[in-house]
């Protein structure tokens, strides 16, 4: 779902919070060219501006038990340049990989969406932990407003994504929750051999909107994970993922059909 999340941008932001709540917001402008070139969400040179905010609340927050809810919102403008091939301004594009950056293939791609006046995104999230078991989920919707477009062919569009995941620390540790940030913190193993964790995630994304003539494709992915927390700073993750893509014709019209595959992925992480 990172395709719907804003990347790093120049701007001004702030945050506050308490033991069981948090709030963050900001006003941001254009990102650097180096960062934008690598992003899944693309605009052109002048990105305009964006307003973002996120709030969380944990009605239960005590040792061994957490219940968390959150919501986020974003409103932004796309670039103000003109697509030379069509003579239409305000161009955006969404494309995404299969939850891995090792493969550079983006199976899902909306192509260039023209005449977008506003981008409105919202997210809702829920999480809970009880002893060594943690659940986490999120849904994100994105509305591309094209009501001001001079072309009657450009209809507003709605795209979306979601995930739900559950994890079990089989060695018995309970994850720490940081209320001021509205997120779970690092795992601190209770034994010298480290902490072991089993995890499962189910996620999906929809970059199609037939009414707006956008055929970016759909995808559903299942991930089975085994994690080893050697200590609070070192983590090793092993994932097996099953991917089911419903892929529409590509930009050249050469591909039409489903792309189903699986992959294994290992990641070693050191966070000081």
N, C-alpha and C positions, 0 to 999 in steps of 0.2 A: 504493500500500500504506500510505499515511499513516493510513488509517482504523484500522489496527491499532496504531499507535504512540501512546503516551501524549502528551498535550499538555503545556503548561506548568502545573506544580502547585507548591504550597507544600510544602517538605520539606527534607530534609538529604541531601546526596550527596557523594561523593568519587571521586577517580580517581588512578591511578598507572600507571606504565609505564616501558619502557626503549626501547632502540633498535629492537627488533623485536616488542614485545608491549605490551598495554595491558589495563587492567581498570578498570571504572567500575561503581558501584552506588549505590543510595540507597533511602530510605524517604520516600514522598510521600503527602500527603493531598489535600485538596480544591483544585480550581482556582478562579480567580476567575470570577464570572458573565459578565463581558465576554468572556473567552476561551472559556468553555464554549459560549456562544451561537453561536460561529462554527465550532465543531468538527464534524467528521463523526461522531465517536463521542460519544454523549450519555448522561449519567445525570441524576439530579435534584439537589436541593440539597445533600444530604449524601453525598459520594462515598466515604466510608470511607477506606481506605488502600491503598497499592500498594507492593510491593517490586520493584525492577528491577535488572538486572545485565547487563553486556556484557563479553566478553573477546575479544581478538584475538591472533593470533600469525602472524608472517611468517617462515617458515623460510628464505626467500630475500629479502634486502633489500640490494641494492647498486645502484650507479649503472647505470641502464638495464635492470634486471631486478628484479621484485618478485613474490612469491607470498604471498598473504594468505588466512587463514581466520579466521572469527569465529563466535561464537554469543552469543545473548542470551536472556533469560528475564524474565518478568514475572508476578507473581501479585497480584491486587487484588480488592477487594470493590466491588460496585456500591452505589448509594444504599440507604439503609435506610428510605426512605419508602414509602408505600402508594399504589398506583395506584387512585384513587378510583373509577374506572369498573368495576374488576374486584375490588377489595379484596385485591390481591396485592402484596406488597412486592418490592423488588430488581428494578428495571426498567432495562434497557439498550437501546440502539438503535445500529445501524451503518448509515451511509449514505455515499455517495461520489460525487464528480464524475468527469469523464472526464479526469483529469490536467491540468486547467486551472482556475484560479480566476477567469478572466474570465467564464465562464458559471457561473451560480449553480444550474443545474439538476443535481440529484442523481438520476440515472437508477436507481441501485441503492439499495435501502432495505429493511432488515429489518423496519421498523416497531418497535413496542415489544415487546421480549422480556421476559416477566415471569418471576419466580421464580428469578432467577440468584443462586446463592450465592457462586460464585467465578468469576473470569476468569483463566484461565491462558493465557499467550501465550509462544511460543518462536520463535526465528529462527535460521537458519543462513545464512552468507554466505561467498562465495569471490570472490577478485579476483586479477588478475595483470596485469603490464605487461611488455612486451618492447620496448625502444626507444620508438618513438612510438605503439605500439598498446597499448590498455588494455581489459581485459575485467572486468566486474563483475556479480555476480548475488546474489540473496537470495530466500529462501523464508520465509514467516511463517505459522504456524498459531495459531489462537485457539480455545480450548475454553471453552464456557460451561457450567459445572457447575450443574445444576438438581436434583441428587439429593436435596436437602433440602426440595424444594418439596412442600407438602401436596397438590398436585393431580397425579394420575396422568397427566394430559394433557401435563405439562411434561417433555419429555425433554431430556437434555443435548445440546448442539449443537457442531459443529465447522465453523469457517469458515477460509478460507485465501487467500493471495495470493502472487505471485511476480513476478520480473522478471529478465531477462538483457540486458545491453547491451555493445556493443563500440564503441570510438572510435579513430580514427586521426588523429594530428596530421600532416597532409600536408606541413607545413613542417619536420618532422624533430625537433621538441622531444620530450623525454622527461618525463612528469609526475613531480613529486616525491612521495615517500611519507613520511608522518609516522608512524613506528612507535609513538610514545607515545600518539597519538590513534587509531591504527588506521584511517587514511583517507588518500586522496590529497589533496595540497595544490594550490595555485594553479599555473597554467601561466605560466612566464616566457618570453616570446618571445625568440628569438635574433636577431631583426632588427627594424629600426625600423617596418616595415610591419605588424608583429604576427604572430600565429600563427593558422593556419586548421585547423579540425578537422571531420571528418565523423563522424557517430555514428548508431547504430541501436539501438533498444530494443524488446524484445518483453515485454509484461507481461500478467498476468491476475489475476482476482480471482473468488472464489466465495463469495457470501453466501447460498447455499442449503443447507438441510439438511432433506430430506424427512421423515426420522424425527422431527425435532423440530418439524415443521410451520412451518419458517421459509423464506420465499420472498423473499429479498432480491434475487435475480437474479445473473447472471454477466456477465463482460465480458472480452474480449481486445482488446488495443490494440497497434498497431505505430506507432512514432515514428521518423521520419527527420530527422536534425538537421544543421545547418551552423552552426558556432560560429566567431566571430572574437574572439580574445583580443588586444585592442589593446595592452594591457600587463598587468602582474600584478594590476592593480586594476580594469580595465575589460573587460567581456565582453559580447558581443552574440550572442544565440541565436535561430536561426530554425528552427522545427519544423513539420513536416507530419505529422499523426497520422490514422490510420485506426482507427475504433472499431467494434467489433461487440459490442453488448449483447444478452444474452438476458434480457429484462425480464419479470417476472411481473406479476400484477395489482397495481395500486397500492392505497393504503389504502381507496379508495372502490370498488374492484373494477371500475374503468372501463377499465383498460389491460391488454392481454394480447398479447404478441408481441415481436418483435425490433426493436431500434432500431440501425440502422447509419448512420454518418455519418463525415465527415472534417472537419478544421479546420486552419487555418494560424495560427501564433502567433509573435509576435516579442517578445523581451524584452531590454531593455538593463539591465545590472547594474553598479553601482559599489560596490566593497567596499574600504574604506580600512583 
